[in-house]
Amino acid sequence: MTDSPVRVAFVRHGETEWNVAGLLQGHAGPGLSAAGIGQVTALADALSARRQVATIVSSDLPRASETASILQYRLAHASVHLDPAWREVDVGSWSGRTMAEIARDDPGTLRAWLSGEDIRRGGGETRAETLKRVTGALAALVSGPCAGRAGTMVVVSHAGPIRFLAAAFLGLWPNDYRRLKPPGTASVTELEIDARNGAICSGRLMSYGVQIGGGGDGSP
């Protein structure tokens, strides 16, 4: 537990072949592409030069856990903990498909989602469920023993969770979150969290989607 503000750097995983192909990933999808490995390696070198990283917490999906492994290798003193709570939004049967395919096969659901309805794409999760999941994980993280270690805490996650958290702390949730573009691959978003008595009291968005190592765009 900590009563002092905690700085958390959220890293979106590196590029995958599904990113390049425009396929929705959700809880599926491959590990990093060759370009993604290069992105994360450059990011790790930039992080190493700028700050001390003590703890890395990562989604357990392959593209995120591979990103965390590269960061750990370059940041020799950091420990890695995998936590499925930091997974991407579950898009169910939409995983592995393009928006064009979904428009053809599930046009009604797609129209509802594009209009702003918080629905379960492909039978997966709603946006509200995802935000609740990652907010709980963040509260546990900044209130736990890792928060007291010297250095920056890094969370390796995905575009949806990072975007939703940033929107919530900016007061753009739930209706205006799309004013934030999804963060690019291998980008860094930083939050400063004030946690007291095991709960998040407030937070400040310090930066959003910053490419400090040469990342990519915000494709799905």
Phi and psi in degrees as a GROMACS rama.xvg file:
@    title "Ramachandran Plot"
@    xaxis  label "Phi"
@    yaxis  label "Psi"
@TYPE xy
-141.226  144.087  THR-2
-105.136  6.17968  ASP-3
-104.957  152.094  SER-4
-58.5396  140.808  PRO-5
-116.444  128.961  VAL-6
-91.5816  125.019  ARG-7
-122.475  126.557  VAL-8
-101.384  117.177  ALA-9
-94.4314  123.214  PHE-10
-108.754  124.752  VAL-11
-79.2609  140.8  ARG-12
-54.4049  162.621  HIS-13
-73.3938  172.318  GLY-14
-62.9916  145.871  GLU-15
-122.23  167.797  THR-16
-65.0896  -29.4304  GLU-17
-69.5694  -34.454  TRP-18
-57.7962  -47.9161  ASN-19
-63.1517  -38.3873  VAL-20
-81.3677  -5.71808  ALA-21
74.1704  28.0204  GLY-22
-93.6379  136.093  LEU-23
-68.1374  140.798  LEU-24
-107.114  -53.0208  GLN-25
59.0285  -129.378  GLY-26
-89.4417  3.22301  HIS-27
-109.006  -170.239  ALA-28
106.054  162.588  GLY-29
-84.2079  179.86  PRO-30
-77.812  -162.793  GLY-31
-72.5579  146.405  LEU-32
-78.0618  173.44  SER-33
-60.4056  -40.5015  ALA-34
-64.5862  -38.5136  ALA-35
-63.4467  -39.5569  GLY-36
-61.3577  -41.8843  ILE-37
-63.7176  -40.9992  GLY-38
-58.4218  -49.1453  GLN-39
-69.842  -35.7282  VAL-40
-61.2894  -44.7796  THR-41
-64.6444  -39.3018  ALA-42
-63.2961  -44.2944  LEU-43
-60.2835  -42.0185  ALA-44
-63.7346  -39.3124  ASP-45
-67.0978  -41.4696  ALA-46
-63.6942  -40.9784  LEU-47
-62.3428  -36.0449  SER-48
-75.8622  -24.0588  ALA-49
-100.306  -29.1062  ARG-50
-157.822  164.508  ARG-51
-90.6559  127.197  GLN-52
-109.408  119.91  VAL-53
-96.798  -36.7062  ALA-54
-137.772  135.824  THR-55
-120.942  122.376  ILE-56
-112.022  135.028  VAL-57
-137.909  145.591  SER-58
-52.7205  148.186  SER-59
-89.1891  0.728884  ASP-60
-68.5964  146.584  LEU-61
-52.9917  -42.2961  PRO-62
-66.2562  -30.0043  ARG-63
-83.0505  -45.0102  ALA-64
-65.7124  -33.0554  SER-65
-67.671  -38.7297  GLU-66
-59.749  -45.6679  THR-67
-63.2144  -37.61  ALA-68
-64.6784  -40.1723  SER-69
-65.7911  -43.2848  ILE-70
-60.543  -43.4837  LEU-71
-63.2047  -40.7027  GLN-72
-62.0514  -38.8618  TYR-73
-82.0955  -27.4288  ARG-74
-108.593  81.3354  LEU-75
-59.2773  -24.4506  ALA-76
-95.9906  3.04979  HIS-77
-87.7267  142.015  ALA-78
-99.0417  154.162  SER-79
-120.449  133.303  VAL-80
-127.261  126.712  HIS-81
-91.1708  134.543  LEU-82
-140.713  112.086  ASP-83
-62.3716  -13.9559  PRO-84
-63.1211  -19.9066  ALA-85
-95.0213  14.8036  TRP-86
-65.5026  162.341  ARG-87
-65.8308  165.685  GLU-88
-56.0865  132.135  VAL-89
-77.0962  116.747  ASP-90
-106.973  16.4139  VAL-91
52.6333  -126.859  GLY-92
-71.6122  -6.72041  SER-93
-77.0254  -15.5364  TRP-94
-59.9733  138.337  SER-95
80.3586  10.5888  GLY-96
-122.419  154.895  ARG-97
-87.9289  162.324  THR-98
-63.0003  -33.18  MET-99
-64.2646  -40.7741  ALA-100
-65.9169  -40.4985  GLU-101
-67.3869  -39.9488  ILE-102
-61.0317  -33.0646  ALA-103
-76.1618  -42.0217  ARG-104
-98.1032  -22.0888  ASP-105
-141.74  55.729  ASP-106
-65.0115  -34.5893  PRO-107
-65.2743  -45.5164  GLY-108
-65.4838  -39.9227  THR-109
-64.1624  -42.6844  LEU-110
-61.3795  -41.4566  ARG-111
-63.7295  -41.7007  ALA-112
-66.8417  -43.7615  TRP-113
-65.5445  -26.7943  LEU-114
-79.7785  -7.67776  SER-115
109.65  -2.44499  GLY-116
-66.065  139.96  GLU-117
-91.3151  82.8119  ASP-118
-110.828  168.614  ILE-119
-88.7469  97.3114  ARG-120
-65.1913  124.663  ARG-121
62.3308  20.3063  GLY-122
82.4864  12.5778  GLY-123
-86.9403  -128.435  GLY-124
-103.545  158.288  GLU-125
-85.9081  165.392  THR-126
-62.7831  -40.8554  ARG-127
-62.1392  -39.1415  ALA-128
-65.2551  -39.4977  GLU-129
-65.4744  -45.6106  THR-130
-62.2207  -41.5153  LEU-131
-61.0797  -41.5861  LYS-132
-61.3599  -49.5687  ARG-133
-77.9065  -28.3431  VAL-134
-64.6891  -40.5906  THR-135
-63.6031  -40.4426  GLY-136
-65.7197  -38.8219  ALA-137
-67.104  -41.9463  LEU-138
-60.3663  -42.9474  ALA-139
-65.442  -37.6398  ALA-140
-67.9072  -49.2415  LEU-141
-76.2342  -11.7516  VAL-142
-100.492  -5.69555  SER-143
-90.9982  -177.269  GLY-144
-65.278  -27.5686  PRO-145
-65.252  -26.6439  CYS-146
-67.1415  -21.017  ALA-147
-87.2127  -2.77762  GLY-148
-80.1399  148.44  ARG-149
-67.5461  140.626  ALA-150
107.836  172.586  GLY-151
-80.2346  140.948  THR-152
-91.3651  131.87  MET-153
-113.643  132.67  VAL-154
-116.746  120.849  VAL-155
-95.4128  116.959  VAL-156
-140.676  -145.376  SER-157
-134.732  170.702  HIS-158
-59.3708  -45.5448  ALA-159
-61.1038  -58.1968  GLY-160
-57.4164  -41.7803  PRO-161
-65.6728  -44.2575  ILE-162
-63.4547  -42.6677  ARG-163
-65.8506  -43.4487  PHE-164
-62.7524  -45.1156  LEU-165
-60.6872  -43.4991  ALA-166
-62.7541  -39.6227  ALA-167
-64.0139  -43.2008  ALA-168
-73.6379  -19.0106  PHE-169
-90.7538  -4.00539  LEU-170
78.1561  21.6626  GLY-171
-98.4956  2.10078  LEU-172
-96.0844  137.898  TRP-173
-99.8466  -11.0742  PRO-174
-84.134  -26.782  ASN-175
-115.271  18.7122  ASP-176
-63.2245  -25.6063  TYR-177
-72.6037  -4.96524  ARG-178
-67.0174  -20.559  ARG-179
-93.4942  124.089  LEU-180
-69.1033  148.98  LYS-181
-57.9222  139.646  PRO-182
-65.5798  145.482  PRO-183
-72.202  164.946  GLY-184
-63.0148  142.398  THR-185
57.7858  32.2457  ALA-186
-99.7551  166.586  SER-187
-122.277  131.442  VAL-188
-122.774  131.452  THR-189
-117.729  134.095  GLU-190
-121.133  142.952  LEU-191
-109.438  117.858  GLU-192
-109.544  130.786  ILE-193
-99.7952  108.992  ASP-194
-116.863  129.438  ALA-195
-136.174  135.981  ARG-196
54.6479  38.4006  ASN-197
80.3932  11.6927  GLY-198
-136.474  153.488  ALA-199
-79.9421  121.925  ILE-200
-91.4367  -41.3166  CYS-201
-163.46  169.527  SER-202
-156.165  154.365  GLY-203
-124.607  134.183  ARG-204
-82.4199  115.217  LEU-205
-90.1032  -33.3662  MET-206
-160.337  159.51  SER-207
-141.318  123.629  TYR-208
59.5445  35.5926  GLY-209
-79.4009  130.686  VAL-210
-94.743  94.3973  GLN-211
-98.6541  -5.71378  ILE-212
-127.948  2.24094  GLY-213
95.6375  55.3881  GLY-214
-85.9689  -163.961  GLY-215
-117.275  -160.419  GLY-216
-88.1026  -172.176  ASP-217
-98.8281  35.4787  GLY-218
-66.3811  161.471  SER-219
